[in-house]
Amino acid sequence: MEKSESIKELASALAKAQAAMETAKKQNTNPHFKSRYADLTSVWDACREPLTSNGLSVVQSPRTSWHEGHCVVEVMTMLLHVSGEWMSDVLAVPVSKPDAQGIGSATTYARRYALSGFAGVTADDDDGNAAVGGVPKAEKPSGYDEFRSSLEAAQDLESLKQLFSSAPKSMRDYATSADRQWLEGLKKGRAK
């Protein structure tokens, strides 16, 4: 996260705003899981008035990039205070299909979660599947545990990349969706 030299006024205003915020309402239904979730509008509805009445505003700037051959939406979110203090960070979300609909879905997903995080709005939902493929959780491919063990045995980042890229697509897809956090940690560990 990046921030202005001081965030004293911003922090005080945010504390007051959060005291007035309510939980975002779950008004939409995820057709894949038949569960309800709070969409971007609901998150904005929960935080807009408390933020603005305390001198706070939010700016979100989306862009696309390519990471290891995959399209990614990055949303930079800035929380600004009338004093000139600010804080910002970027949330990156993989795009299931690099077309207008896939990019739009990933952008909305990233904006919703980044806004919720910055404002402190709670919105319990399980709608993340729309941004990572639009299907319920994938089934682990046969032989995946052995594939994972071979990646863990890689001595450096280059060996890890070679092992990963030579694996079947089903293994790579499962690792980058269901096992993403582990995979990112492994990459960081081998990059040292």
N, C-alpha and C positions, 0 to 999 in steps of 0.2 A: 504494500500500500504506500502511496505517496501522499504527502500532506503539506500544508503551509507550515511555516516555522512554528507558529502557535495555533492551537485549536481550542483554546480556553473558552472563547465565546461560542464557538460552534458546539462544543461538548455540552455547555450549559443549555443552549437552545435545544439541542437534540434530546437531552434528558427531559425537558419540559414537553417536547413534542411526543416523545414515547409514552409519557404518562397519560396523554390524551388519546393515544391510538387504540383502536380496537382490532380484533382479529379479522383478517380478510375473510370474506364470506365465500364459501364453496358453492358457486352457482353453475359451474359447468360440469359435464360428465365426460369422462374418458371412455370412449367406446371399447377400447381393448380390455380394460380392467373393470368396466362398469362401476367406476368409483367417481366420487365428486371431488373437484379441486377448485381452488381459487385462481382465477385467471388474472392477467395483467391489470385489467380494469378494476377488479376487486381489490388488488393490492394497492393501486393508486387511490381508490376510494377510501381505503383504510388509513392512508397516511397523508394525502394531499393537504387537507385543512390543518391538521396539527403541525405539519412542516411549515407551510406558508405563514401561518399565524405566529410562528416563532422565528421568522426571518430566514428560513431555510428553503433552498430550492435544489432540484436534481436535474442534471443534464446527462443524457445517455447518448453515446455515439457508437453505432455499430460499424464494423468493417469485416470483410472476409479475408482469409489468408489460407495458405496451403501449408500443412505440416505433415511431413513424411508421406506425401502423396494423397492426403485427405483434406477435404475442404473443412475449414473451421470458421465459425463466427466468433468474433471477439467484440465484446461490448465494454467500452470504457464508461464507467459511471462516476460522476463527480457530485459530491454533496457540498453545496456552497452556502455560506452564511453572509448576511448583509455586511458584516464587519470586514469581509474580504478573505476570511479564513476558509479553507477548503480541505477536502480529502478525496482521493480517487483511487480506483483500482480497475483492473480488467478481468473479466470473466470470459473464458474461452469455452465454446461448446462445439462438439463435432456435428457436422451436417450429414444427415442420413442420405440425402440425394442432392447433389449440387445443382438444383434448379430453383426457380423462384419460390416454389412452395416449400421446399426443404430449407432454403436459406431463411425464408420468412418464419417458419416454425422454430428454427434454432434461435433466431434473433429474438422472437417474442419470449421464448423460454429463458434465454440469458437475461433479457431485460427484467423479467418477472423476478428471477432469483437474485439478481444483483440489487434491484430496488428493495426487495424484502430484506436482504442482508444489510444494506446501508441504513435503511430506516428502522430496522428492528421489528418489522411486521411479521407475525407468525401466520403461516398459511400451510397447514399440514396437507400435503397432497403427494400423490405418487404418479404424477403425469410425466415424468422424465423420459418415458419411452418414446414420446413423439419426436424428441430431438435426437435420439440415438437409434432410430430405425423404425419406429412406429409399430413395434410388435412387442408382445409380452416377453419376459426374460427368456433368453435363448437357453436351449438345452446344452449342457457341456458335451463337447465332441468326445468320441471314444479316443483314448490315448492322450487326452489333454494333460493329465497329471504327469506323464512322462515328458511331454513337451515343456511343461512348466519347469520340471526338474532340470532339463537340458539348458534352459535359459538361465536358471539360477547358477549353473556350473560355469557359465561364461566368465572368463577372466577379465575382460575389458568391454568397453562399449562397442567397439568394432565387431568383436566376436558375437556379441549379443545381437547386433543388427543383422549380421549374416545368418545366424540361426533363425531369427524371427522371420526374415524375408524368404527363407527357403522352406518354411513350414506351409502346410496346406492353408488355403484361405479360411476355412472353418475355424482353425486353431487361432489364426491371427485375429479374425473377427471376434471370437469369444474373448480373447485376451484384452482387446481394446474396448470391449463393452463391459462385460461382467467382471473382468479382473483388472480394470483400468488403473485403479489406485495402486495395486501391487506392481503392475508393469511400470508405471511412472516412477515408483520408488526404486525399482530395480535399475532402471535407466540412470537415475541420478547417482545411485551407488556405484555403477560401473563407469560413470563419467569422471570420477575422482581419480 
